[in-house]
């Protein structure tokens, strides 16, 4: 029974990290939109900074680098797919 509780706790941690990282990616998109006239290299540097922040915040909750990396890639993939979907349907 303890193992079931531990797995349930892990799922809550993953869910919490994904939600937090979705907020981080939303903030990145807002800042990218506000700095639309900047050189693309600065947007790349800003993405790396936000990726670092997302990894650090996720690792603070999950306490596992491997799980944090996987969760960050999943949240980034979900956010990017939602971003593309919304950009396709907007005119």
N, C-alpha and C positions, 0 to 999 in steps of 0.2 A: 504494500500500500504506500510506503514512503516513496518508492520509485515512481508511482503514478503521480504523486503530489509534486515530486521534483520535475517531472516532464511537463506537468501543467504550469508550474512556475516558470520553466524555460520558455514555454509558448507565450506567456504573458510578457516576459522580458523581450522576446523577439517582436511581439506586437507593439510594445511600447517604443522600442528602438525604431521600428519602421515608421510609426506615426511621428516621432520626433524628427527623424531624418526627412520625412516628407515636408515638414515645416522648414527645415534647413534648405532643402532644394527649392521650395517656394520662395524663400528669402533670396536665394541666389538668382532665381529667375527675375524677381523684382529689381534687384540691383543691376542685373545685366540689362534689363529694359531701361533703367534710369541712365545707364552709361552706354547707350547705344552708339554714341559717336566716338567712343574710345577705340584705340588700336586693338585688333583681335588678340595680340599677344597678352594684353592686360586682362582680357576676358579669360584666357587660358590660365593665367596666374591666379585670377580670382577663383576659377573652378578648382584649382589645386588646393587653395586655401580652404574653400568650403568642403572639399573632400576630406581634408585633414581634420576639420572641425567635426564633421559627421562621424569620422572614424573614432576620434577621441571621445565624443559624447556616447557613442555606441559602446565603446570599450569600457567606459565608466559604469555602464549598467550591466553589460553581459559578462565582463571579466574574462573573456576569451577572445584572443586576437583572430583566430580562425573563424569563429562564429560571427564576430563583428564584421570581418571582411565579407563573408558570404551575405550577411544581412544588408550591409551597405550596398553591395552590388545588386541585390534584389530590389531594394528601395529605389536605387538609381534607375534600374531598368523599368520598374513600374512607373516612376515619375516621368521618365523619358517617353514611354509609350503613351501615357496620358497627355503629355505635352504635344506629341505629334498628332494624336487624335484630335485634340482641341484646335491645333493650328490648321488641320485639314478642313475641319468643319467651319472655321471662321473665315469670313471674307474680308 
